[in-house]
Amino acid sequence: MSGALLTLAEVTRHFDVSPPWLNRVLERKGRVILKAVDGVNMALRRGETLGLVGESGCGKSTVARLIVGLYQPTRGTIVYDGVTLAGDGAAATDGALARRARRGMQMIFQDPYASLNPRWRVADIVAEPIRAQLPNTAQVELERRVVAMLEQVGLAAADGVKYPHQFSGGQRQRISIARALSTNPSFLVCDEPTSALDVSVQAQVLNLMRDLQRQLGLTYLFISHNLAVVHHIADRVGVMYLGRIVELAPTRQLFANAQHPYTRMLLDAVPDLEMTGASRTAVGGEVPNPLDPPPGCTFHPRCPHANERCRREIPALLPIGGELEGEVACHAVAEGRLPPRAVALRVARAGTA
């Protein structure tokens, strides 16, 4: 954790979801732009796990795909290990240098049933990244590395001749982890890797990921909607709402003393028997239409602390100040209008052991 491995600066991704040109002409309508990610700034330190949470549709998975290169940003810059991978100034980066830098990152997808080719044997699935990125690897060395990867994630060498349908969901996710580790990356983007698994299997996969992180010095971007899982594995947590980071803080601090009203709403939704009867601030409404977001702070229609400034001015992500670490984007926090959180959530008991 001595320095930033990955930096995102004002990263934005817009999608043109307009009807066909002829329809727009006949109906006299303009283009329709979806702002999936709208100015994200964050940095991942070497060796840490940064959790990214938020409701469905807030842009978490889009950020993941921007980082690994499946999408290109509309604007902004993505820098990995000192190399500009995408965005402003990327044209000045040597293509071969960028490709070598991308070898240091891999992705674990959400659904282990859909992310593995059902017609390939496990050995071919694990070997695919090596063949793509290191085509000169000898066959003997390739087979040795595949066996080593399978054993490292708790599978047997004999499993390499089997097909994905012969494994359970947890075993398939172990195969996905082995595939991601086959090129010796230093950074893994984990897009809800346990959400499709049973709770007991979630614990096994999470503990495996923590062990691998300690052994290999990995850096994780861990995307999830399960706050209990994030509490268990993350060092810091970023909270997203409608394409923006609204709060970024160390995990213990965020769960004990959340600042942003949206973060508090998410924490209040986590079941906790010890909070039975405790006063909770009700936050009404639903997530606004991302095609037509509200002006100013996009959370203001649901926020009980919103005022006129919140309705017209977008809050910047600023340091929290005082004895607290992290950043928050909220006018109420900046002006001291937000009351302290009444009770700290004991997510550890609801989390995965």
C-alpha positions in Angstrom: 0.0 0.0 0.0 3.0 2.3 -0.5 1.5 4.0 -3.6 -1.4 4.2 -6.0 -1.5 1.2 -8.4 -4.6 2.5 -10.3 -5.9 6.0 -10.6 -9.2 7.2 -12.2 -9.5 11.0 -12.9 -12.8 12.4 -14.0 -13.7 9.2 -15.7 -17.0 9.4 -17.6 -18.9 7.0 -19.8 -22.0 8.0 -21.8 -24.1 5.7 -23.9 -26.1 7.0 -26.9 -29.5 5.2 -26.5 -31.3 7.3 -29.0 -34.0 5.8 -31.3 -32.9 5.4 -35.0 -32.4 8.6 -37.0 -35.6 8.3 -39.0 -37.7 7.9 -35.8 -36.1 11.0 -34.3 -36.8 13.0 -37.4 -40.5 11.9 -37.6 -41.1 12.3 -33.9 -39.0 15.5 -33.7 -36.9 14.3 -30.8 -33.2 14.8 -30.0 -30.6 12.3 -29.0 -31.0 10.4 -25.7 -27.7 10.1 -23.7 -27.4 7.7 -20.7 -24.7 9.0 -18.2 -23.7 5.6 -16.8 -20.5 7.0 -15.2 -20.3 10.7 -14.6 -16.9 12.0 -13.3 -15.5 9.2 -11.1 -12.3 10.0 -9.2 -10.6 7.4 -7.1 -7.2 5.7 -6.5 -6.4 2.1 -5.5 -3.4 1.5 -3.3 -1.1 -1.4 -3.9 -2.2 -4.5 -1.8 -5.5 -3.1 -0.6 -9.1 -4.1 -1.3 -11.4 -1.3 -2.3 -15.1 -2.2 -2.1 -17.5 -0.5 -4.5 -21.2 -0.5 -3.4 -24.5 1.0 -4.5 -27.9 0.1 -5.8 -28.4 -1.6 -9.1 -27.8 0.7 -12.0 -25.5 3.1 -10.2 -22.6 2.4 -12.6 -20.4 -0.1 -10.5 -20.1 -2.7 -13.3 -19.5 0.0 -15.9 -16.5 1.3 -13.9 -15.2 -2.3 -13.8 -15.5 -2.6 -17.6 -13.8 0.8 -18.1 -10.8 -0.3 -16.0 -10.2 -3.5 -17.8 -10.7 -2.0 -21.3 -14.1 -3.5 -22.3 -15.4 0.1 -22.6 -13.5 3.2 -23.4 -14.2 6.4 -21.4 -16.1 9.2 -23.0 -13.6 11.5 -21.1 -11.2 11.3 -18.2 -8.1 9.3 -17.7 -7.3 5.8 -16.4 -3.7 5.3 -15.2 -2.4 1.8 -14.2 1.1 1.4 -12.7 2.2 4.7 -14.3 0.9 3.9 -17.7 -2.1 5.8 -19.2 -4.5 3.1 -20.5 -7.4 5.1 -21.7 -8.8 8.6 -22.0 -7.2 12.0 -22.2 -3.5 11.6 -23.2 -3.8 7.9 -24.0 -2.8 8.5 -27.6 0.7 9.5 -26.3 1.1 6.1 -24.6 2.9 3.4 -26.6 0.5 0.7 -27.6 2.8 -2.2 -26.7 3.5 -0.6 -23.3 -0.2 -0.3 -22.6 -0.7 -4.0 -23.6 2.0 -5.1 -21.2 0.5 -3.0 -18.5 -2.9 -4.6 -19.1 -1.4 -8.1 -18.5 -1.2 -7.1 -14.8 -5.0 -6.9 -14.5 -7.7 -9.6 -14.8 -11.4 -9.8 -14.1 -13.6 -12.2 -12.2 -17.2 -12.0 -13.4 -20.5 -12.3 -11.4 -22.0 -15.4 -12.9 -19.8 -18.5 -12.9 -22.4 -20.3 -15.0 -22.2 -17.8 -17.9 -18.5 -16.8 -17.7 -17.1 -20.2 -18.6 -17.3 -21.7 -22.1 -19.4 -24.9 -21.7 -17.7 -26.5 -24.7 -14.1 -26.2 -23.3 -12.4 -28.3 -20.8 -11.3 -26.6 -17.6 -7.6 -26.9 -18.6 -8.2 -25.0 -21.8 -10.3 -22.3 -19.9 -7.5 -21.7 -17.4 -4.8 -21.7 -20.2 -6.7 -19.3 -22.5 -5.2 -16.0 -20.9 -1.7 -17.5 -21.1 -2.1 -18.4 -24.8 -3.5 -15.0 -25.5 -1.0 -12.9 -23.6 2.1 -15.1 -23.6 1.8 -17.0 -27.0 5.5 -18.2 -26.8 4.9 -20.3 -23.7 6.0 -23.9 -24.2 3.3 -26.5 -23.9 5.0 -28.3 -21.0 5.2 -25.0 -19.1 1.6 -24.2 -20.0 0.4 -27.5 -18.6 2.5 -27.1 -15.4 1.0 -23.6 -14.8 -2.6 -24.8 -15.3 -2.1 -27.6 -12.8 -0.5 -25.2 -10.3 -3.4 -22.7 -10.7 -6.0 -25.4 -10.1 -4.3 -26.7 -7.0 -3.9 -23.1 -5.7 -7.6 -22.5 -5.7 -8.4 -25.9 -4.1 -9.1 -28.0 -7.1 -7.3 -31.2 -8.3 -5.1 -31.5 -11.4 -7.5 -34.2 -12.6 -10.3 -31.6 -12.8 -8.6 -30.1 -15.9 -10.1 -32.7 -18.2 -13.7 -32.0 -17.0 -16.2 -29.6 -18.4 -17.8 -26.7 -16.4 -21.2 -28.4 -16.1 -19.6 -31.1 -14.0 -18.9 -28.6 -11.2 -21.0 -26.8 -8.6 -21.3 -23.0 -8.6 -18.6 -22.5 -6.0 -16.2 -24.8 -7.9 -16.9 -22.9 -11.1 -16.0 -19.6 -9.4 -12.8 -21.2 -8.3 -12.1 -22.1 -11.9 -12.8 -18.4 -12.8 -10.3 -17.3 -10.1 -7.7 -19.8 -11.4 -8.2 -18.4 -15.0 -7.8 -14.8 -13.7 -4.5 -15.7 -11.8 -3.0 -17.7 -14.7 -1.0 -14.7 -16.1 0.3 -13.7 -12.6 -1.7 -10.4 -12.4 -1.2 -7.9 -9.6 -4.7 -6.4 -9.8 -8.1 -8.2 -10.0 -11.5 -6.6 -10.7 -14.1 -8.7 -8.9 -17.6 -7.9 -10.2 -19.9 -9.4 -7.6 -18.0 -12.7 -7.6 -20.1 -14.2 -4.8 -23.6 -12.9 -5.4 -24.7 -16.0 -7.3 -23.4 -18.4 -4.7 -25.0 -19.9 -1.5 -24.0 -18.2 1.8 -21.7 -21.0 2.9 -20.0 -21.2 -0.4 -19.6 -17.4 -0.4 -17.6 -17.7 2.8 -15.3 -20.3 1.2 -14.7 -18.2 -1.9 -14.1 -15.0 0.1 -11.6 -16.7 2.4 -9.8 -18.2 -0.6 -9.6 -14.7 -2.1 -8.2 -13.2 1.2 -5.6 -16.0 1.3 -4.5 -15.5 -2.3 -4.2 -11.8 -1.6 -1.9 -12.4 1.3 0.2 -14.9 -0.6 0.5 -13.1 -3.9 0.2 -9.4 -2.9 -2.9 -8.8 -5.0 -4.9 -5.6 -5.2 -8.7 -6.0 -5.5 -11.5 -3.8 -6.7 -14.4 -5.7 -5.1 -17.8 -4.7 -6.5 -20.9 -5.9 -4.5 -24.3 -4.9 -3.3 -23.9 -7.0 -0.2 -22.6 -4.7 2.5 -21.9 -7.6 4.9 -19.5 -9.1 2.4 -17.9 -5.8 1.7 -17.4 -5.3 5.5 -15.7 -8.7 5.6 -13.2 -8.2 2.8 -12.6 -4.5 2.0 -10.0 -2.1 3.5 -11.9 1.0 2.1 -15.4 1.4 0.6 -16.6 3.7 -2.2 -20.3 4.3 -2.4 -21.8 5.1 -5.8 -25.1 6.8 -6.7 -26.2 7.5 -10.3 -22.7 7.3 -11.8 -20.9 9.3 -9.1 -18.8 8.5 -6.0 -20.7 10.1 -3.0 -18.5 8.7 -0.2 -15.1 7.1 0.1 -13.8 6.1 3.5 -12.0 3.3 5.4 -14.3 0.4 6.1 -14.5 0.5 9.9 -15.1 4.3 9.8 -17.8 4.1 7.1 -19.8 1.4 8.9 -19.5 3.1 12.3 -19.8 6.7 11.3 -21.3 7.1 7.7 -21.5 10.6 6.5 -23.6 10.7 3.4 -27.4 10.3 3.8 -27.4 7.7 1.0 -24.7 5.6 2.7 -26.8 5.8 5.9 -29.8 4.6 4.0 -27.9 1.6 2.6 -26.6 0.7 6.1 -30.1 1.0 7.6 -31.4 -1.5 5.1 -29.0 -4.2 6.5 -30.7 -6.6 8.9 -29.3 -6.3 12.4 -31.1 -7.8 15.5 -29.3 -5.4 17.9 -30.8 -2.4 16.1 -34.4 -3.7 16.7 -36.4 -0.7 17.9 -33.7 1.8 17.1 -34.7 5.0 15.3 -34.0 4.9 11.6 -34.3 7.8 9.1 -36.8 6.8 6.4 -35.7 7.7 2.9 -38.5 7.6 0.4 -38.7 7.5 -3.3 -36.8 5.4 -5.9 -33.7 5.9 -7.9 -34.3 8.6 -10.5 -34.4 7.8 -14.2 -30.7 7.9 -15.3 -31.8 9.2 -18.7 -33.2 12.3 -17.0 -31.4 12.8 -13.7 -32.5 15.6 -11.3 -30.4 18.8 -11.3 -28.0 19.5 -8.5 -27.3 16.6 -6.1 -29.0 13.6 -7.8 -29.9 12.3 -4.3 -31.9 15.3 -3.2 -35.4 14.0 -4.2 -34.9 11.2 -1.6 -32.8 13.1 1.0 -34.6 14.4 4.2 -31.8 17.0 4.6 -31.9 18.6 1.1 -32.2 22.3 0.8 -32.3 24.8 -2.2 -28.5 24.5 -2.7 -28.8 20.7 -3.0 -31.4 21.2 -5.7 -29.3 23.4 -8.0 -25.6 22.7 -7.2 -23.7 19.4 -7.7 -21.6 18.7 -4.6 -17.9 18.0 -5.1 -16.2 15.1 -3.5 -14.2 16.8 -0.7 -12.2 15.5 2.4 -14.5 14.9 5.4 -12.2 16.8 7.7 -11.7 16.6 11.4 -10.5 13.3 12.8 -12.2 11.3 10.0 -10.5 10.1 6.9 -12.0 9.8 3.4 -14.1 12.0 1.2 -17.8 12.8 0.9 -19.9 14.7 -1.7 -22.7 16.3 0.3 -23.7 19.9 0.9 -25.3 19.0 4.3 -22.1 17.5 5.5 -20.0 20.4 4.3 -22.4 22.9 6.0 -22.7 20.8 9.2 -26.4 20.3 8.8 -26.3 16.5 9.1 -26.9 15.1 12.6 -24.5 12.4 13.8 -25.5 8.8 13.2 -27.3 7.5 16.3 -26.0 3.9 16.3 -23.1 2.1 14.7 -24.2 -0.9 12.6 -22.8 -4.2 13.8 -22.5 -5.7 10.3 -19.7 -8.1 11.4 -22.4 -10.4 12.9 -24.4 -10.4 9.7 -21.3 -10.8 7.6 -19.5 -13.8 6.2 -17.2 -15.5 8.7 
